[in-house]
Amino acid sequence: MGIPGRGTVSRAGYREYINSRAWAEVRARYWASALPKGCYVCDAPRRPGMHLHHRTYKNLGAERLMDLVPVCPPCHDLVHHAHRTIPAAARHGLWGATKYVRAQVHERKIQRR
């Protein structure tokens, strides 16, 4: 996977981690915590299939619960698309792209799929 907590993860390592028991335990801790459960981007309430989105990959494998935010699958796709394709969204990294998409959705400039 790379070095946990150093942001050196490969695509294959990321997939391996996301399918690991360690990630399942992090997810379980998040959902059992007092942290928000609705979609950070569109404010949809928690429902089956909700994702936990990494605000940064810097701590991947050693993430704190505060490194994560819940997002519904359509918003998760929007965030990663914006991060890859919109310079203004990607300027401040993955978390910047997440906040950019949230603002755009709330201003109804982006429609969720």
Buried (B, 14 or more C-beta within 10 A) or exposed (E): BBEBEEEBBEEEBBEEBBEEEEBEEBBEEBEEEEBEEBBBBBEBEEEEEBBBBBBBBBBBBEBEEEBBBBBBBBBBBBBBBBBEEBEEBBEEBBBBBBBBBBEBBEEEEBEBE
